[in-house]
Amino acid sequence: MGYIEPHAHMVSRTTDDYKAMAMAGCEIICEPAFWAGFDRSSPQGFYDYFRQLTEYEPARSAKFGIDHYCWLCINPKEAEDPGFAREVMAMIPDFLTAPTVLGIGEIGLNKNTKNELAIFEEHVALAQKYDLPILIHTPHLEDKLKGTKLIIDSLKNAGVDRGRVIIDHVEEHTAGLVLDEGFWAGMTLYPESKCTPARAIDMLETFGMENVWMNSACDWGISDPLAVPKCLQEMKRRQHNKATIEKVSYANPMAFLGQSKNFRPVES
């Protein structure tokens, strides 16, 4: 069964990971811009990173028969310095002509500060200016609920099209809030935090299969690039039918990503 990995940081993964994902049935990978494990020392570092996302990773992914797309932004962890952040953001329009750029992301909040929120709102305005969908990062642990509420309030004030925004890293206490407000929700499958496969499936069974996707968000930390197919196997074990499994692993991501003008997956 083919699947889509809608949130993976492949710049931090090996070619063996690409091979394993291809063998597991991955057809499309989407890579949001993120914090690379350390704070970059200059905006030029982001220029090189954006080139890596738009030039190198699509070529590396293609060697394994997987379509690669990306999202662009300065991540919330490095957005605490507004001057630095705005220098990085000024580069983004130059990369929006790249054929694999889906939209703006993963923007959001890290520590829920005023500076982070200001840069978040400027990213949203950038997405609106260029008519792009948005992928959002929500904070970790005890900051998640507060941050999710701040994000939702900001998005409502901006008048965004809620159907073109996915709020990622939802957990049991935020999924309902996101979905009830009309946004899409992403569930991140991590071995030690966010959602285990069992928790993710419990959430699907609680909140329903509409407007949700699952992702690994695999990066330089403890994470699993095969988290999505492993979760699909757990769904099968819990006797979810093929149509339901295909909906959350393929049809739903296709529906959301299809709202981007650059999303043109190769016919399998």
C-alpha positions as CSV (number, residue, x, y, z in Angstrom):
1,M,0.0,0.0,0.0
2,G,1.4,3.4,-1.0
3,Y,1.5,6.2,1.5
4,I,2.5,9.9,1.8
5,E,5.0,11.2,4.4
6,P,3.7,14.7,4.8
7,H,6.3,16.0,7.3
8,A,9.9,14.7,7.3
9,H,13.2,16.5,7.7
10,M,15.2,14.6,5.2
11,V,18.2,16.9,5.3
12,S,19.0,15.2,8.6
13,R,18.5,11.6,7.3
14,T,20.7,9.2,5.4
15,T,20.1,7.8,1.9
16,D,19.4,4.5,3.7
17,D,16.3,6.1,5.2
18,Y,15.2,7.1,1.7
19,K,15.7,3.5,0.6
20,A,13.8,2.1,3.5
21,M,10.9,4.5,3.0
22,A,10.7,3.7,-0.7
23,M,10.6,0.0,0.1
24,A,7.8,0.6,2.6
25,G,5.7,2.2,-0.1
26,C,6.4,5.9,0.4
27,E,5.5,7.8,-2.8
28,I,5.7,11.5,-1.7
29,I,7.7,13.3,1.0
30,C,7.0,16.8,2.1
31,E,9.8,18.6,4.0
32,P,9.1,21.7,6.1
33,A,11.9,24.1,7.0
34,F,12.9,23.6,10.6
35,W,15.5,24.2,13.3
36,A,18.6,22.2,12.4
37,G,19.6,21.3,15.9
38,F,21.5,24.6,16.4
39,D,20.9,28.3,15.8
40,R,22.3,29.4,12.5
41,S,24.8,32.3,12.8
42,S,23.7,34.3,9.7
43,P,20.8,34.7,7.2
44,Q,23.2,33.3,4.6
45,G,22.9,29.9,6.3
46,F,19.2,29.9,5.5
47,Y,19.9,30.8,1.9
48,D,22.0,27.7,1.6
49,Y,19.4,25.7,3.5
50,F,16.6,26.8,1.1
51,R,18.8,25.8,-1.8
52,Q,19.2,22.4,-0.2
53,L,15.4,22.0,0.2
54,T,14.6,23.1,-3.3
55,E,17.5,21.7,-5.3
56,Y,19.4,18.9,-3.6
57,E,16.7,17.0,-1.7
58,P,14.4,16.6,-4.6
59,A,17.2,15.1,-6.7
60,R,18.2,12.8,-3.8
61,S,14.7,11.7,-3.3
62,A,14.1,11.0,-7.0
63,K,16.9,8.4,-7.0
64,F,14.5,6.3,-4.9
65,G,11.4,7.0,-6.9
66,I,9.9,9.4,-4.3
67,D,8.5,12.9,-5.1
68,H,9.9,15.5,-2.8
69,Y,8.3,18.8,-1.9
70,C,9.1,21.4,0.7
71,W,7.8,24.3,2.8
72,L,9.8,27.5,3.5
73,C,10.1,29.8,6.5
74,I,12.3,30.6,9.5
75,N,11.3,28.3,12.2
76,P,9.8,29.6,15.5
77,K,12.9,28.7,17.6
78,E,15.1,31.0,15.6
79,A,12.4,33.7,15.3
80,E,13.0,35.3,18.7
81,D,15.3,37.8,17.0
82,P,12.9,39.7,14.8
83,G,15.6,41.5,12.8
84,F,17.4,38.3,12.0
85,A,14.1,36.6,11.2
86,R,13.0,39.4,8.8
87,E,16.3,39.1,6.9
88,V,15.6,35.4,6.4
89,M,12.0,36.0,5.4
90,A,13.1,38.6,2.8
91,M,14.8,35.7,0.9
92,I,11.7,33.5,0.7
93,P,9.9,35.2,-2.3
94,D,13.0,34.4,-4.4
95,F,12.5,30.7,-3.8
96,L,8.8,30.6,-4.3
97,T,9.3,30.1,-8.1
98,A,10.9,26.7,-7.3
99,P,8.6,24.0,-8.7
100,T,8.5,22.0,-5.5
101,V,7.6,24.7,-2.9
102,L,4.2,24.0,-1.4
103,G,3.8,27.0,0.9
104,I,4.9,28.5,4.2
105,G,5.9,26.3,7.1
106,E,6.6,25.0,9.6
107,I,5.8,28.3,11.3
108,G,4.4,28.7,14.7
109,L,5.5,29.1,18.3
110,N,8.2,27.6,20.5
111,K,8.0,29.4,23.8
112,N,4.9,31.5,23.1
113,T,6.8,34.9,23.2
114,K,5.7,38.2,21.7
115,N,8.6,38.1,19.2
116,E,7.7,34.6,18.0
117,L,4.0,35.6,17.6
118,A,5.0,38.8,15.6
119,I,7.1,36.7,13.2
120,F,4.4,34.1,13.0
121,E,1.9,36.8,11.9
122,E,4.3,38.1,9.3
123,H,4.7,34.6,7.9
124,V,0.9,34.3,7.7
125,A,0.7,37.6,5.8
126,L,3.4,36.4,3.4
127,A,1.4,33.2,2.8
128,Q,-1.8,35.3,2.1
129,K,0.1,37.6,-0.2
130,Y,1.3,34.7,-2.4
131,D,-1.9,32.6,-1.9
132,L,-0.1,29.7,-0.3
133,P,-1.2,27.1,2.2
134,I,0.3,27.1,5.7
135,L,1.9,24.3,7.9
136,I,2.1,25.2,11.6
137,H,4.3,23.9,14.4
138,T,2.8,23.9,17.9
139,P,5.0,24.0,21.1
140,H,6.0,21.0,23.1
141,L,4.6,19.7,26.4
142,E,3.1,22.2,28.8
143,D,3.3,25.1,26.3
144,K,1.3,23.2,23.7
145,L,-2.3,24.1,24.7
146,K,-1.5,27.8,25.4
147,G,0.5,28.1,22.1
148,T,-2.3,26.4,20.1
149,K,-4.8,28.8,21.4
150,L,-2.6,31.8,20.6
151,I,-2.0,30.4,17.1
152,I,-5.7,29.9,16.5
153,D,-6.7,33.3,17.7
154,S,-4.0,34.9,15.5
155,L,-5.2,33.0,12.4
156,K,-8.8,34.0,13.1
157,N,-7.8,37.6,13.4
158,A,-5.9,37.3,10.1
159,G,-9.0,35.9,8.3
160,V,-7.1,33.0,6.7
161,D,-8.9,30.2,4.8
162,R,-8.9,27.6,7.6
163,G,-9.1,24.7,5.1
164,R,-5.7,25.7,3.8
165,V,-4.0,25.6,7.2
166,I,-2.7,22.4,8.9
167,I,-1.8,22.7,12.6
168,D,0.7,19.9,13.3
169,H,1.9,18.0,16.4
170,V,-1.7,17.9,17.9
171,E,-2.3,15.7,20.9
172,E,-5.3,14.6,22.8
173,H,-5.9,18.0,24.5
174,T,-5.5,20.1,21.3
175,A,-6.9,17.9,18.4
176,G,-10.5,18.7,19.1
177,L,-9.8,22.4,19.4
178,V,-8.0,22.5,16.1
179,L,-10.6,20.5,14.2
180,D,-13.6,22.2,15.7
181,E,-12.3,25.6,14.5
182,G,-12.1,24.2,10.9
183,F,-8.4,23.7,10.5
184,W,-6.6,20.5,9.5
185,A,-4.7,18.6,12.2
186,G,-1.4,16.7,11.9
187,M,-0.4,13.9,14.3
188,T,3.3,13.4,14.8
189,L,4.4,9.9,15.5
190,Y,7.4,10.0,17.8
191,P,8.9,7.1,19.8
192,E,9.3,9.1,23.0
193,S,7.0,12.2,22.8
194,K,4.1,13.6,20.9
195,C,2.1,10.5,19.8
196,T,2.8,6.8,19.7
197,P,1.0,4.9,17.0
198,A,-1.5,3.6,19.6
199,R,-2.3,7.1,20.9
200,A,-2.6,8.4,17.3
201,I,-5.1,5.7,16.4
202,D,-7.1,6.4,19.6
203,M,-7.3,10.0,18.5
204,L,-8.5,9.0,15.1
205,E,-11.2,6.8,16.7
206,T,-12.2,9.7,19.0
207,F,-12.1,12.7,16.6
208,G,-12.7,11.0,13.3
209,M,-10.8,10.6,10.0
210,E,-11.7,13.9,8.4
211,N,-9.1,16.6,7.9
212,V,-6.2,14.8,9.6
213,W,-2.9,13.3,8.6
214,M,-0.1,11.3,10.3
215,N,3.6,12.1,9.9
216,S,6.9,11.1,11.4
217,A,8.6,14.5,11.5
218,C,11.8,12.5,11.4
219,D,14.9,14.7,12.0
220,W,18.2,14.7,13.8
221,G,16.7,13.6,17.1
222,I,15.1,10.4,18.3
223,S,12.6,9.8,15.5
224,D,11.6,7.1,13.0
225,P,11.3,7.7,9.3
226,L,9.1,4.6,9.1
227,A,6.6,5.7,11.8
228,V,3.7,6.1,9.3
229,P,3.8,2.7,7.8
230,K,4.3,1.1,11.2
231,C,1.2,3.0,12.4
232,L,-0.7,1.8,9.4
233,Q,0.2,-1.8,10.4
234,E,-1.2,-1.1,13.9
235,M,-4.4,0.2,12.3
236,K,-4.7,-3.0,10.4
237,R,-4.1,-5.0,13.5
238,R,-6.9,-3.1,15.2
239,Q,-9.2,-4.1,12.3
240,H,-9.5,-0.8,10.5
241,N,-10.5,-1.5,6.9
242,K,-8.4,-0.8,3.9
243,A,-10.5,2.2,2.9
244,T,-10.0,3.9,6.2
245,I,-6.2,3.3,6.3
246,E,-5.9,4.6,2.7
247,K,-7.9,7.7,3.7
248,V,-5.6,8.8,6.5
249,S,-2.4,7.8,4.8
250,Y,-3.0,8.9,1.3
251,A,-6.3,10.5,0.4
252,N,-6.3,13.1,3.2
253,P,-2.7,14.3,2.5
254,M,-3.5,14.4,-1.2
255,A,-6.5,16.5,-0.6
256,F,-4.7,19.0,1.6
257,L,-1.5,19.2,-0.5
258,G,-3.5,19.5,-3.7
259,Q,-4.5,23.0,-2.6
260,S,-0.9,24.1,-3.4
261,K,-0.4,25.1,-7.1
262,N,2.9,23.4,-7.2
263,F,1.7,20.0,-6.0
264,R,1.8,17.8,-9.1
265,P,2.6,14.3,-8.0
266,V,3.9,11.9,-10.7
267,E,1.3,9.4,-11.7
268,S,2.2,6.0,-10.2
